[in-house]
Amino acid sequence: MVRVLVIADEEAPNLRAQRLRELAPELVLAAGDLPWHYIEYVASGVDAPVVFVPGNHDPEVQRFRKARNGSYTTSSGLPCDGPRPHGATNADGQVIEAAGLRIAGLGGCVRYKAGPNMYTQRQYDRRAKRLLRRARKSGPVDVLLTHAPPLHLGDGEDQPHEGIAALHGVLDRLEPTWHLHGHIHPYGQQMPDRQVGPTTIRNVIPWRMIDIEPRTPDAGSTGHGRRRVTTW
């Protein structure tokens, strides 16, 4: 069983350093629309890997080259201090193995204006197919981490909060134990879980603690340390 802290969309004033130490998560998942400095603050307060997907209010995540010695350079070869948020791994369009769990990620939301991390339904369909191809190489997926929910499964009625149609196919193919997302603010209301086959879909705003049992023993993992992260 892996103790997972999931955060999204709203900075939580009750997640101070002492509270993070008390919660003692083995993995942190961030579902988007959080300032980079907040994710970095959480990452600095836990002894656990941090995996995130960007939301529609986040800046474009810059891609950098990583040298064998651990240093980073920009695409033009200039040295830099690495992609932000520091201490976190971007799972957008990837399958990430961390703390013995496999996390498939798909960031952003359905496009309603110009800006980064927003895609049309057709673009999401292509992105979902690429994610499924990567997932086939990684084995069973424990968590589907997205910013937005599936279409008509906990989304909103207005255009900015429309759900992603392609996620239905992803859930059908991957059958993760959990699908965790943000984007739809609860505004103090209780947001019920939804069930699709074996998958529990949960809105995690602003934060939730979840115990997740890996679907299969992870032969490639040797522990829950911060650095044990693998990307497919």
C-alpha positions as CSV (number, residue, x, y, z in Angstrom):
1,M,0.0,0.0,0.0
2,V,1.3,3.4,-1.0
3,R,0.3,6.6,0.9
4,V,-0.4,9.2,-1.7
5,L,-1.0,12.9,-1.3
6,V,-2.9,14.4,-4.2
7,I,-3.2,18.2,-4.7
8,A,-4.9,20.3,-7.3
9,D,-6.1,23.9,-8.3
10,E,-6.1,25.5,-4.8
11,E,-3.2,26.3,-2.4
12,A,-4.3,24.7,0.9
13,P,-3.4,26.8,4.0
14,N,-3.6,23.8,6.2
15,L,-0.8,22.0,4.3
16,R,2.0,23.6,6.2
17,A,5.4,22.0,6.8
18,Q,4.4,20.3,10.1
19,R,1.2,18.9,8.5
20,L,3.2,17.5,5.6
21,R,5.5,15.8,8.0
22,E,2.6,14.3,9.9
23,L,0.9,13.0,6.7
24,A,4.2,11.4,5.6
25,P,3.2,10.6,2.0
26,E,5.2,8.2,0.0
27,L,4.2,9.9,-3.2
28,V,2.8,13.3,-4.2
29,L,0.6,13.7,-7.3
30,A,-0.3,17.2,-8.5
31,A,-3.3,17.5,-10.9
32,G,-2.7,21.0,-12.3
33,D,-3.4,24.7,-11.9
34,L,-1.1,25.1,-8.9
35,P,1.7,27.7,-8.9
36,W,5.1,26.2,-9.4
37,H,6.4,27.6,-6.1
38,Y,3.6,25.8,-4.3
39,I,4.4,22.4,-5.8
40,E,8.1,23.1,-5.0
41,Y,7.1,24.0,-1.4
42,V,5.3,20.7,-1.1
43,A,8.2,18.8,-2.7
44,S,10.6,20.3,-0.3
45,G,8.5,19.3,2.7
46,V,8.2,15.6,2.0
47,D,10.6,12.7,1.5
48,A,8.8,11.4,-1.6
49,P,8.7,11.7,-5.3
50,V,6.4,14.3,-6.8
51,V,4.6,13.8,-10.1
52,F,2.5,16.4,-11.8
53,V,0.4,17.3,-14.9
54,P,-0.1,20.9,-15.9
55,G,-3.5,22.6,-15.9
56,N,-4.9,25.2,-18.2
57,H,-3.8,28.1,-16.0
58,D,-0.2,26.8,-15.8
59,P,2.5,28.1,-18.1
60,E,3.9,25.9,-20.8
61,V,6.2,23.4,-19.3
62,Q,9.6,23.9,-20.9
63,R,11.6,21.0,-22.2
64,F,15.3,20.8,-21.3
65,R,18.1,18.5,-22.0
66,K,19.6,16.6,-19.1
67,A,23.3,15.7,-19.2
68,R,24.7,12.5,-17.7
69,N,26.1,14.6,-14.8
70,G,22.6,15.8,-13.9
71,S,23.0,19.3,-15.2
72,Y,20.4,20.9,-17.6
73,T,20.7,22.9,-20.7
74,T,18.2,24.7,-22.9
75,S,17.5,23.6,-26.5
76,S,20.1,26.1,-27.6
77,G,22.8,24.6,-25.3
78,L,22.8,27.2,-22.6
79,P,23.1,26.0,-19.0
80,C,20.1,26.4,-16.8
81,D,18.8,25.3,-13.4
82,G,16.3,22.7,-14.9
83,P,12.6,22.7,-15.6
84,R,10.1,24.0,-13.1
85,P,8.6,23.0,-10.9
86,H,11.9,21.9,-9.3
87,G,11.7,18.5,-7.6
88,A,8.8,17.3,-9.7
89,T,8.4,15.0,-12.7
90,N,6.1,16.0,-15.6
91,A,3.7,13.1,-16.4
92,D,1.8,14.8,-19.2
93,G,1.5,12.3,-22.0
94,Q,3.8,9.9,-20.2
95,V,3.6,6.8,-18.0
96,I,5.6,7.5,-14.8
97,E,6.7,4.8,-12.3
98,A,7.2,6.3,-8.9
99,A,7.0,4.8,-5.4
100,G,6.0,1.4,-6.8
101,L,3.0,2.8,-8.7
102,R,2.5,3.4,-12.4
103,I,0.9,6.8,-13.2
104,A,-0.4,7.7,-16.7
105,G,-0.8,11.4,-17.1
106,L,-2.7,13.8,-19.4
107,G,-2.6,17.5,-18.6
108,G,-4.6,20.5,-19.6
109,C,-8.3,21.0,-20.5
110,V,-10.5,21.3,-23.6
111,R,-9.7,24.5,-25.5
112,Y,-12.0,27.4,-24.9
113,K,-9.5,30.2,-25.7
114,A,-5.9,30.6,-26.9
115,G,-3.3,29.6,-24.4
116,P,-1.0,26.8,-23.3
117,N,-2.2,23.3,-22.1
118,M,-5.5,23.5,-23.9
119,Y,-6.5,21.2,-26.7
120,T,-9.5,20.5,-28.9
121,Q,-11.3,17.2,-28.5
122,R,-9.7,15.9,-31.7
123,Q,-6.3,16.8,-30.3
124,Y,-7.0,15.0,-27.1
125,D,-8.0,12.0,-29.1
126,R,-4.6,11.9,-30.7
127,R,-2.8,12.6,-27.3
128,A,-4.8,9.8,-25.7
129,K,-3.8,7.3,-28.4
130,R,-0.1,8.2,-27.9
131,L,-0.5,7.7,-24.1
132,L,-2.1,4.3,-24.7
133,R,0.8,3.2,-26.8
134,R,3.2,4.2,-24.1
135,A,1.1,2.5,-21.5
136,R,1.3,-0.8,-23.4
137,K,5.0,-0.9,-22.8
138,S,4.8,-0.2,-19.0
139,G,2.4,-2.8,-17.7
140,P,-0.8,-2.2,-15.6
141,V,-1.5,1.4,-14.7
142,D,-2.5,2.2,-11.1
143,V,-3.4,5.9,-11.5
144,L,-4.7,8.0,-14.4
145,L,-3.7,11.6,-13.4
146,T,-5.4,14.3,-15.4
147,H,-6.3,17.9,-14.9
148,A,-9.8,17.7,-16.4
149,P,-12.4,15.0,-15.8
150,P,-14.0,12.8,-18.6
151,L,-16.8,14.3,-20.6
152,H,-20.1,14.0,-18.6
153,L,-18.4,12.4,-15.6
154,G,-18.1,15.2,-13.1
155,D,-17.4,18.0,-15.5
156,G,-19.2,21.4,-15.8
157,E,-21.9,22.7,-18.0
158,D,-20.0,25.7,-19.3
159,Q,-17.4,25.5,-22.1
160,P,-14.3,26.2,-19.9
161,H,-15.2,23.1,-17.8
162,E,-16.1,20.7,-20.5
163,G,-14.7,17.2,-19.9
164,I,-12.4,15.2,-22.2
165,A,-14.2,12.7,-24.4
166,A,-11.1,10.7,-25.1
167,L,-10.7,9.8,-21.5
168,H,-13.6,7.3,-21.8
169,G,-11.4,5.2,-24.1
170,V,-8.4,5.6,-21.8
171,L,-10.4,4.3,-18.9
172,D,-11.8,1.4,-20.9
173,R,-8.3,0.3,-22.1
174,L,-6.2,1.0,-19.0
175,E,-8.7,0.2,-16.2
176,P,-6.7,2.1,-13.6
177,T,-7.6,1.7,-10.0
178,W,-7.9,5.5,-9.6
179,H,-8.6,8.4,-12.0
180,L,-7.6,11.6,-10.1
181,H,-8.3,15.0,-11.4
182,G,-9.0,18.7,-10.6
183,H,-10.3,21.6,-12.7
184,I,-13.9,21.5,-11.3
185,H,-13.9,23.6,-8.2
186,P,-16.1,22.2,-5.5
187,Y,-16.7,25.6,-3.8
188,G,-17.3,23.9,-0.5
189,Q,-19.6,21.2,-1.8
190,Q,-19.1,17.5,-1.5
191,M,-17.9,16.1,-4.8
192,P,-19.0,12.5,-5.0
193,D,-16.7,9.8,-6.5
194,R,-17.7,8.2,-9.7
195,Q,-17.2,4.6,-10.7
196,V,-16.4,3.3,-14.2
197,G,-15.8,-0.4,-14.1
198,P,-12.9,-1.0,-11.7
199,T,-11.9,2.6,-11.7
200,T,-12.8,5.2,-9.0
201,I,-12.8,8.7,-10.3
202,R,-12.1,11.4,-7.7
203,N,-12.0,15.2,-7.7
204,V,-9.0,15.9,-5.4
205,I,-9.3,19.7,-5.0
206,P,-7.6,21.1,-2.9
207,W,-5.9,17.9,-1.5
208,R,-6.7,14.3,-0.6
209,M,-4.8,11.5,1.0
210,I,-5.4,8.1,-0.7
211,D,-3.9,4.7,0.1
212,I,-3.3,2.9,-3.2
213,E,-2.4,-0.8,-3.6
214,P,-0.2,-1.4,-6.6
215,R,-2.0,-3.7,-9.1
216,T,1.1,-5.9,-9.6
217,P,4.4,-6.3,-7.7
218,D,6.9,-3.8,-9.1
219,A,10.0,-5.8,-9.9
220,G,11.8,-2.6,-11.0
221,S,11.4,-0.6,-7.9
222,T,13.5,-0.9,-4.7
223,G,11.7,1.5,-2.5
224,H,9.8,4.7,-2.1
225,G,12.6,7.3,-2.2
226,R,12.3,10.7,-3.9
227,R,14.6,9.8,-6.8
228,R,13.0,6.5,-7.9
229,V,11.1,7.7,-10.9
230,T,11.0,6.0,-14.3
231,T,9.4,7.4,-17.5
232,W,8.2,5.6,-20.5
